């Protein structure tokens, strides 16, 4: 585990801010499994950071996209500050090795997504408390800008289940049903294969590390088969409306 001084230096380099209260950084990096009671873990800073992230993204979208209605703004915001994105940003920022966490929490695949998301939000919360909103905004927006742009451009905000339900309704195919085809692995690290069924059709199954994620991937598989989702040259998924739907 990295020393407190090295972890502080890494966070200050990452955020571009010299902390007046270094203890905030240590709390932000401390998971409840390694804390002297949950009140001394990063959970409170995680709560604050989640709110700060949401506010920064909402004000940015409100200012930059006066053409969007509340519903679309909400969809983009929900995607951009989701646990998945925060976990990816934690990995991108190299927060995993800085964390104080019990060894038993870390599995073969590394830390769970929720823990990675939490440490990113906690660092944002610590930065907000020590430096204020504008410094926090200057740190957060460059990280999120590509994801905001992608969410606005691609039209799905990574919520493939919602897109599929809307498209199936327009195609008069009824509501999608999600069926578990298989599951593998120990109880603490199960993987699930799930497929979508709609009307008389059964779409290809997809594996995911949780039922929730497997359902999203199964919905994406169905959208691809219906030619509603296509893969772009740069590896992104774009939602298009098909000229005809395969039978």
N, C-alpha and C positions, 0 to 999 in steps of 0.2 A: 504494500500500500504506500502511496506517495506521501511524503511528509507534508505537514500543514503549510509550511512556508513555500514549498514547491507548488502545492495545489493553489495557494493564493496567487503566486506569480503567474501560474497558467491561466487562472480566471481573469486576472488583471490584463494579461496580454490579449486574451480572447475578447474581452469587453472594451478594452481601451480606456479603462477607468481605474484609478488608484483608490482603493477602498479606505475610507476613514475608519470604519468599523469592520476589521478583518474577521471578527467572529461570525458575521453574517454569512460569509463565504463558507466557513466550516460547517455551519448549520445547514446551509443549502446543499452541501455535498454529503450529509449524513442521513442515511436511510434508517428507518425505525429499528431495523434488526441490529444496528450497531450503536444505537442511541441509549442513553440512560433515561428510558421512558419516552413514549411517543411525543410528549409535549416538547421534548428537546430534539426531535428529528426535523426533517425538512418539510413535513406535511403542511405546516402553517404557511411557510413561504411558498410552497407549491400552490396552495389556495390563492394567495395574493398574486403570484405570477400569472396564473391562469386568467384572472380578471384583468390584469395589466395587458396581457397579450390580446385579449378580446377587445379591450378598449382601443388599443393602438390600431388594430386591424380595422375595426369598425369606423374609426375617424378617418383612416386613410381611404377606405372604400367610399365613404360618404363624400369626401372631398374630391376624389379622383374620378368617380363614376356617377355623376348626377343623372345619368340616363337610366340607372337601374332602380327597380322598385324594391320595396322592403323584402319581399320573398326571395328575390335573386341575391340581394346583399346578404341575407341570412344564410343561404346555401353556401356562398363562397366563404363567408366568415367561419361557418361550422367546419368546413373542410380544412381551411388554412390553419386553424388553431386546434385541430383534432389531436387525439393522443398519438395516432400514427405519425403525423407530421412532427410533433414535438419529440417523439422518440428518434425519428430520423435526424432531426437537428441536433439532438444530444450526441448521436454517433458522429455526425459531421463535425461537431465542435470538439470532439475528443473528451467528453465528460465521463465516460464509463470508467477509465482507469483512475480518475480523480476521486471517485466515490468512496466513502466509508460504508462498507456493507458486509454483513456476515457471509462467510464463504458458502454456507449452505443455500443461500438464495440464488447463487449464480449456477445455472444449469449448463448442459453441454452446448446449447445454442447461445450462451451468454445471458445477459439480463433480460427479464421479461419486458415487453414493450411499455407496460404501465410504469415500471420503475424508471426507465430511461426518459419517458415523457415527464415524469414527476421531477427528475433532477433538473431538466431543462427549465421547467416552469419555476422551480425553486431558485435557480440562478437568476432568472428574470426578476423574481420577487425581491431577491437580495439587492440586485442592482437598482431597482426602483426605490427601495427604502434608502439606500446610501447615496444615490446620485440624482434621483428625481425622474420625471416623466420624459423629458427631452433626451437625456442621455440614454435612457432605456429605449426610446423610439429609434435613436440613431443606431443602436446595436441590433434591434429586432428587425426593422424593415428591410435592410439589405439581405438578411437571411431569408425572409419570407417573400420578397418581391418576385422571384422566379415562380414560386408556388402560387402566388396570387394571380400572376399573369396566365399561368397554365390553367388554373381553375376557371378563369374568365374565358379563355380561348377554347378550351376543349369541351365544355358544356356538360360535364358530369360530376365534378367535384368529388370524384372517387366514390360516389354513392350509386353504384350500379344497380342495386336493388330498387331504388326509387325510380331510376330511368326505365328499368325493365317493366315495372308495374305500370308506369304511364304509357309506355309503348304497347304493351299487351292489351291495355284497355282500348287504345285507338285501333288496334288490329282485331278487336272483338274476340280475343283469345282467353278472356277471363283472368282471374287473379293467379299469379304464380304460386306454386306450392314447392316447398323445399324439403327434399327427402335425404336422410343420411344413408349413404350407400355402404360406408365402411368407416372404421376408426382403428387407429393403431397407436401403440406407445403406452407408457405407464400413465397412471392417473394424473400425475403432476405435469406431464408433457405430452398430452394426447394430440394427435392430428386426425382430422376428419375429412372424409370425401362426401361431398354433397352435390346433388343435381337439382335442376329446376324442372318441374312438370307444369304444363299449362294446357288445359284441354286434353286433346289426345296426344300431345307431343311430349316427349322426354328429351331434354337437352343433355349435352355431355357433362360428366361430373368434374369436380375440381377439388383439389386437396388444399387445406389450410390449417394453420396451427391452432385455430379455435373455430367453433361453429360459426361465429359471427363473420370471421374473415373468409371461411370456406363458402358461406352463403354469398358474400360479395363476389368472390371469384367464380362461383357457379352462375351468378347473374351475368357476369361479364362473358362467360362462355356462351350463354344463351344469346346475348346481344350480338356477339360475333357471328354465331350461326345464322341469325336473322339479318345479318349485314347492316345492323344498326350501329355497331361499334367496329371501327377499323383501326389497325395499327399503323401509325405514321412511320415515315422513314427514320425518324430519330427516336423511335421506341416508345412514343406516347400513344395513348388510346384516345381516339376522337369519336364523338357521337355524331352520326350522320343519319338522315332519314333515307331508307332504301327506296330505289326506284321500283323494286318488286321484292316480295318476301319469298324466300325459298320455301317450297312445299315439303 
